[in-house]
Amino acid sequence: MNIRYALFGLTILTGFVFAVYQGWAQRPVSAQDAPPNMLRADFQSDYILMVAEAYGTDGDAQRAISQLGFLATDGEPYNPYGMASDALKFGEENGYSSRDLDLLLALQSGLLSFDPNFATAEP
C-alpha cells in the first residue's frame, strides 16, 4: 500500500517538473507591453470612472484631461469629452450605479465647461 502512495507522489512530482520545464524552457510566454487603448470597453469605462471619481473629489478638469490622455490612440484626434460620453453610455447600458453615472455626468459637464470645443470635435 505504501508503494502505491510513493508511486503516486513520484508521478505527480514528475508531471510538475515536466510542466515547469515546458513552461519556462521550451515555451516561455513573451510578455509585451500593450497600449492602454487596447483595453476592452468595460476596463476603459472603469478607468474613466476612476478619473471621474478623482474629478469629483478635486474638480481639476486639467488633471482629468491629462489622465484621460492615457487612453488616447496615436494618430487619432484626442477628445476627452467623447471618452466620457462613451463611458457614460456604456455605464447606462451595463447597469452602473446612479452614483457612478452622476460622477461620469459631472466629469462630462466639467470637461465641456473647461473647453466647449470638446463637444464638437470629431471622435
N, C-alpha and C positions, 0 to 999 in steps of 0.2 A: 504494500500500500504506500509506503514512503517513497519508493522508486517512482510511482506514478506522479506524486507531487513534485518530486525533483525533476522529472522529465517535463512536466507541465511548466514549471518555472523556467527551465532551460529553454524551452520553446518560446515562451513569452520574451525572455531576455534576448534570444537570437533575433526574433522579429523586431524588437525595439532597436537593437543595434543596426540591423539591416535598414530599417526605416530612417534612422538618423543619418546613416551613410548615404542613402539615396537622396534625402532632402538637403544635405549640406555639401556633399562631394559631387554627386552625379547630376542633380537637377536643382541647383540653388535658385531661389527666386531673386530676380534682379529688380530691386526697388527703384522706381523712377519717380521724380517729382512731377506730379500732375498739376496743372494750373487750377486755381480755385474755381474758375468759371466752368469747369467740367463737373462740378458737383451736381448731384441730382437736384431737381427743383425744390424738394422738401428741405434739403440741407441748406440750399441758398436762402430759402424763406426763413429758416431758423436763424441763420446768420443775420439776415436783415432785421429780424425780430430782436435779436440781441443789440443791434445798433439802435433800434427804436427804443429799447429799454434804457440804453445809455443816454440817448437824446432826451427821453422823458425825465431823466434824473438831472442832467445839467443844461439842457436846452441849447447846446452848442451845435448849430447847424453846420458850421465849417468842419468840425470834428466828425460829424456824421457823414458828410460828403467824402471826407478823407477815408473813413473806414469803409464806405461803400465802394471806394475805388479798388479795394481788394478783390472784388468780384468782376471788375471791368475786363472786357475782352480786348485783346490787342487788335487794332485795325478797325474797330467799330466805335461809333460815337459813344461817349460816356454820358449816361443820363441817370443820375441817382433818383430822380423823381419817377422815372419809368420802372426802376428796380423796386422802389417802394410800392408802386401801383401793382406790379406783378405779384409781390409778396402779399399785398392786401387781398388781391383777387384769389390767390392760392389759399390764403387763410380762410376766406369766406367759403370756398368750395370744400375745404377739408376740415371744417369744424373747429377752428381756433376759438379760444375763449373770447368773450366780449372785451375783456381787459386787453388781451393781445391785439385784437382788431383796433381797439381805441389807440393803443400805442403806435401801431402802424399808420393809422389815420393821422395821428399827431405828427409823426415823422414826415408823412407825405405833405401835410399842410405847412410844416416848418420849412421843408425844402422849397416849396412853392413860394413862400413868403421871403425866403432868402434870395432866390433868383427865379422870377416869374418865367424866364425863358425855358426853364426845365420842362414845363408843361407842353411847349410847342416843339421841342426838339424831337428829332426822329429817333425811335427806339433802336 
